[in-house]
Each structure stands twice: as structure tokens, then as C-alpha cells.
Amino acid sequence: MPIRQRFEYQGVEGARVGRLNRGINTTFVVYRLGETVIDTGPSNQWSSVRRFLDSRPPRQLLLTHHHEDHSGNAARIAQRFGLTPLAPELGRAKLASGYRTPPIQRFIWGRPYPVQTEPLPERIRLISGDTLTAVATPGHAKDLTCFHWPERGWLFSGDLYISKSLRYLRADEELQLLMHSIHKVLQLEFEVVFCPHRGVVEQGHQALSEKLENLKQLCHQARHLRQQGLDEQEMVRRLLGPEDWLAKVSFYNISKGNLVRQAARVSLGGLGG
């Protein structure tokens, strides 16, 4: 599969890859800042990622978290370019040993390959001499980490953003933590978000703020329906529509029910609403 899109934004290069092109979550953008690469793309897209990286061999690889679309090529990149990836501490054991992924995720992304990493420091010095700040943002994954570049007003967001409105949640995601992580990041100064699925979001601070507000509204609505005594299936139908093919093919690992169930339990204290 060829690279679906290559682009450059104020010195940041991006390559969008993906086996499928059925919605924003089925493609992935690998970002390169000079000789530093952020995330790796999925293992089933290695030939495209390799071509992108061979044009300017990286000397540094940063991982936002362990999920297979973000780390799937880390071992290959490490071997090909003679480097050791830097990864959040909470994900390093899984990266080292490998882990099982559900069938639908293996179909879309491929499987991850074990890779040895070094701990990601709080302040990451780029080859250029500039510095990124690592910001822990758990919720989507326990080890999810964003990279903030305050001098540029940029945020490399991992999977913190993706979309202004969530319709599904993975069984292993924690909505309460996710919302607090968004709130935490919104205290930082940035404007542009580099999302590995959505792409470059120029009004990124506003977009993340709108995502948090949409989630708070969903929580209010879910709590109200629960207080009325509705069962979960009816709550899902009213708020997001009935479960669809994604829930079925993932055996409900990714579902609307996961989102609504947690939304009804979220405490909005500390989130301004």
C-alpha cells in the first residue's frame, strides 16, 4: 500500500498510511521533526513507513503510548536505524514483551512486535536543540503521553483528541481519566494540535475544549436518563443510536454502551461542570 498522503506543516513532515480508508480512525499519520519521529504507524504499513523514513533517516523515536498503531513499527525502526525508542514508563513492559490485540484491531493495524525502549524523560531534547515537554494524559491508555512544544504553541496529542465528539469507547478506556487529562492539557498554551488520526488541527485548543464540553454534556444526559430508570440499551439508543457493526465485529470491546455506561458514572468535579 503506497503512502496515502505526504505533507509539510511549518517544518513538520507527515505521512498518512493505512490498510483501510473508512473513517479517520483507520488511517495514521507518522510525524517527523527533522531527525525526530513521533510514533511509528501500524506494522502492516511498514513498507510505506520505511520509504518515508528512508528519505531522512531518524536519530530519535518518541512513542506516545503502546497501542499497536502507534508502536507497531518501533522494533523495525530501532533495528534499521540503530536507535532505541523512548517510551512512557507505564507502557514499557508491554512494549518489551508484546501483547495480544483483538481480531478487528489486528485486521486494521497488524500486530505489535516486542521492542526494548528507554524511559521517556519529562523534557525531551530534540536533535535540533529544541525541547518538548512530556505530559502524562491517561484515560485512552494508562501510558498515553502528549508532547508540548510551548515555544511553537504546538501539542502532539497522541490519541487524546481524534474527534470533537466520541461515539464509542474501548472496554479498557477510562472516561473519567480521559476527561481530566483533556482538562489538564487545556491549562497549557498551544494552538495547533498534531493528531495522528485527524491530522493537523490549527484551532486545536478550541477543538479540545469543545470535545471536553461535549463529553460533559453527554455525562449530564446519561446521568439524567439513568435517574429516570432507563436501562442501558435504551440510554444508548436515545443518546447515540443503537449499537452498530463496530460493536459486533469487536465483540463489544469498542461500543457505544461502554461510553454511555461510564458517562453515567463520571464525576464532573474539577472539570468546571
N, C-alpha and C positions, 0 to 999 in steps of 0.2 A: 504494500500500500504506500503510495507516494505521500509526501508531506501535504496536508490539505491546505495549509496557508503559512506563508512566512511574512513577517512584518517587522518593522523597527519603530520604536516609540522613544524619542529623546535619548537615544543611545542604548536602549534595551532592545535586544532582539528576541523574537518569539517564533516558535514553530508549533503549529497546531497539528496534532496527529490523532488517529483513532480508527479502529476497525469499522465502527458504525458512525453514522451521522444522523442519529434520530434524537434530536434534542441536545441541549447544551451539556448535559451530564455524560454524554457518550463520546465526547472528544476532549482532548487535553492539550494545554499549552505548556511547553518547556520554555522557560525564560533564561536568557543569558545576559549577564552584565560583564562585558569584557571577557575575562577568563574565569568568571564565576558562574556556575549553573545552579538554578534553583529548581529542585525536583527533576524527575527523570523520565516521566511518561511511562506508559504501561509496557510490560515485557513483550506483548505481541506486536508492538510497533518499533522494535529495536532497530530494524534496518533504516527506518525513516529518522529516528533519533540519532543513530550513528552518523548518517550523512550530514545532519545539521551540525553535530558537534565536531566532526572531522574538519569542517571548514575553518574552525578556530578551536584547536584542542583546549579543553578546560584544564585549569590547575586547581580548581576548588569546586566541591559539590556540597550544597546545602540541602537538607531534607526538612520539609515542614512537618511530616509525620510518616508513619509506617505504611499506610494504605497502599495497595498494590499499584494503583495508577500513579502514585507519587514516588514510589521507591522501586518499582519493578525492574528497572534497568540499572540500579545502583551498583550491583556486583559487576556487571559488564563494563560500566563506565570506569569503575575502580581498576579493573584489570587492564582495560585498553589504554587508559591514560596515566596509569601509575599513581593514583591518588587514593586517599582514604576519606570517604564521605563523613560529614559532620551531621549528627542526628540528635534530636531531643532525647534526653536520658530515659524517659519513660517508654520510649519505643525501641531502644537499642537491643534489648533481649529478643524481642520478636524479629527484628531485622537480622539478628545473628543466627537464630535457629530456624527461621521460616515459620509459616503459619498457614492453616487451611483457610480457603476462601469459598464462599457459597458458589454453586454452579453458575448462576447468572453473572456474577462478577468475573469468574474465570473466563466465561464466554466473551464478555465485553473487553476485559483488560488483559487476560492471561494470568499466569500465576507469578507470585514473587519469588525471587531467588535469594537465598541467605547471603548476607553481606556483613562484614565486620566494619564497625564505624568508630569514630571518636566522638566524645561528648561535644555537643554544641555549646559554645560559650555564650554568655549573655550579650557580649559585644563582639561582633564578628568583623574582623578587618578584611576588607576586600583586597585583591591584588593591586588595585588602583590606589590603595591607601585610604579610601573612604571606609566608613564604619556603619554597619547595620546593627540594630538592637533587636535581640530575640525577645518576643513577648509570648508567654505561655497563654494559650487560649483554648482550654479543654472544653469538651462538650460533644463535638463531632467525633473526636477521638481524644483519649486521655493525654496523648502526647502532642496534639496539634499546636503548632507554634507559628506565629506570624513574624515577619521581618519588617521592621520600621526603619525608614531612612528619613530622619527628621529634616535634614538639610534640603532634601528634594521635595519633601511633603508627599512621600510615597509609602504605600503599605503593600507588601507581598503577602497575600491573605490566606494562602493555603485554601482550605475548604470552609473558611469562616463565612464567606459571602455567598457565592454561587448565584443566588437569586434574591430578589426583594421579598418573595413570598414562598414559604415552604408548603408543600402539599404532602410530603412523605417524610418519614423518619426511619432510620435503621434501628433495629432492635437494640443495638449496643450504643446508641447515641443517648446523651443526657441533655434534654431540652433546658432544664434549669441552668446547668453549667454553660451551655451554649449561649443563652441569653445574657448571663453575667459576663461572659467573655466578650460579646459584642459591646456591652455597656462599658467594659474596661477599655477596649480599643478606642471607643468614641471619645475618651478623655485625651487621646493623643492628637497631635496636629499633623494632619495629612489631607490630601485632596484626591490623589489618584490611587486607585486600587488595582493591583495586578492579580487577577483571579485566574487560576489555571484552567478553569472551565469557561467562565463568562468571557474572559479576555481582559483588556484594559478598560477600566471604568473610570472615566475622567472626573465625574462628580461622586467619587467613591465614599466620601464621608457622609454625604447626604443619603446615598443608596443604603449604606449600612444602618443609618439612623432610621430610615423607612422600614428596613427589614425588622429591626427591633420593635418598632411601633406596630407593625403588622402582627408580629408574634404576640405582643401584649394583648392586642385586640382579640386574637384567637383564644388566648388563655381566658380572657373575660367571658367570651361567648361559650367556651367549653364548660367553664365552671357554672355558668347560668343554666345551661341545658342539663347538667348533672343534678343541680339543685331541683330542677323540675321533675326529676325522676326518670329521665330518658335512659334507655340502655345504650351501650357503646355503639352498636351498629346504627342506630337511629341518629346519634350525635354525629357520627362520621358522615352519614348521608346528608344531613342538614348543613353541615359546615363545609364539607369538601366534595360532596358527591360520593356515590358508592365506590367501594374498592374496585380496582381495575386489573388489567393484565399484569402490571408490575408486581402487585402484591401476590398474585397467584404464581407467577413464574419464580418469584423469590421465596416461595413458601412463607410469605408474610414476614420475612426478615426486613423488607422495605415496604412500608404500608402507611396508609392514612390513619389507620387505627392506632399505630404506635404514636403518631404525632398527637392525635386528639386525646388519647389516654393520658399522656404526660402533660399536655396543655391544661387539663382539668385539675392537675395537682400542683402546678407551678406556683410558687410564692413570688409575688411581684415586689416584695420589699427590697429596697435598694436599687430598683430599676425605674424609679420615678413613675410608678403607676400600678 
